[in-house]
Every structure is written in C-alpha cells, then in structure tokens.
Amino acid sequence: MTHKLYEKYDYVHEGHPVMVDRYTKGARINHWIGAVSMILLALTGLMMYWPPLFPLSNLIGGGQVVRTIHPYIGVVMVISFAGLFFRFWRLNIWENSDLKWIVDIKDVLEGDEERLPMIGKYNFGQKCIFWSMSIGLIILIVSGFMVWQAYFAPFVPIEWQRYALLTHSLVAACIIAVWIFHVYAGYWVAGSIGAMIKGKISGGFAWAHHRKWYIALLRANRIKDR
C-alpha cells in the first residue's frame, strides 16, 4: 500500500546529484493544459468585463466569439484540474506541522527553513493554493453553467442568473489573484518551475523544502539507479 506521504510514482535516483521524482509526465501535461486554459479564461473574461481590453477581442473574431469560446475553455480547465485534484488531494490534507509553518512564515520568507518542522510533499502555502483553486473552480463551473446561454440559462430564473454572474465575476477575480501568487511563488522558490517542466528535483531541494517526504522515500527504500 502506498505511504500517505508520497505517490507510487515517487522515487529517488542515485547519482551526482541525487534526483527525486516530483511529477509524472501525465501530471505535468495536465498542469500545463490547466495553466494555458487559465490564461485564456482570464483574458477572454477580462475582454468581456473590462472595456479597455474589449478591443483585443477583434484579434480572435470579436466579442461574440469570445463569449462563445469562454465557457468551453472553462470546461477544459475544470476537467484538467479535476485530474490533478483526484491525484493530489490526499497529499494536501492539513497536518499539525502546517500550523507551525504559517506561524513562522517569517522564517520561510527569509529562507531559514531549518527552524521549521519537516514538511511533506506540499507545504501549507501550496495546500492553500490547491484548495483555493479546487473550491473556486467548483463555484465557477456551477455559476458559469447557470449563465451559459446556449445550454443552461434558459432553465435558470433570471434573478438567479444575476446572482450567479456576480458570484462568477468575484470568484474569478480571486482565482486570478491566487494564480498570480502561484506563479510568483514558483519563480521565487528556485527549482519549482523546473520541477513542473522536467518532473524532477534535486535531493538538496527535497531535503531543504520537503524533508518529511524525502525521508519517507528513503526509509521506504524507493531508490533507483539512473
């Protein structure tokens, strides 16, 4: 049975330097489909809601085209994220060490993580992003369906549609903010973006940032030659 701290795909590869599996090829493809979808959703959504950006809609056929493709992109986004959710949700469950991590967030920002408790595959910040995206996307897909004129809106009272549209807009703004923070954090922590591109991190990175997960792999003897 797979240990709760890691996936069955996670291995440590001996060599100089030691490398550790972080994300499979399937997970990375899933992530980048979601990332591209997120960018397209943000752009098309802002074209419809923010007049200064509306002229950009002419690049892809006009406002009607933007309004038509936006919900379809949203479906792609939700499906891609669902694949990540069912794969990673167990690794994003709250642990006691998360409280210590957020209380001592100053040490995290200063890069002094030796003072913090050992962290599993995901830290508290990553878990917050994961659950914010999960809950936010559920709200977006439900509210989006309620105002999707081509299929579902005719069955939804107009009053509900108004509330749904307002909710959709506010939550979308929050999701965009979370996404921007996610991108910045990935850039700020050297090696994070490389992990989502190549699928591996160095043993040093794993020891510094996700020691509990790394030690679990070593104790389970999940070691392979390159």
Secondary structure, 3 states (H helix, E strand, C coil): CCCCCCCCCCCEEECCCCEEECCCHHHHHHHHHHHHHHHHHHHHHHHHHCHHHHHHHHHHCCHHHHHHHHHHHHHHHHHHHHHHHHHHHHHHCCCHHHHHHHHCHHHHHCCCHHHCCCCCCCCHHHHHHHHHHHHHHHHHHHHHHHCCCCCCHHHCCHHHHHHHHHHHHHHHHHHHHHHHHHHHHHHHCCCHHHHHHHCEEEHHHHHHHCHHHHHHHHHCCCEEEC
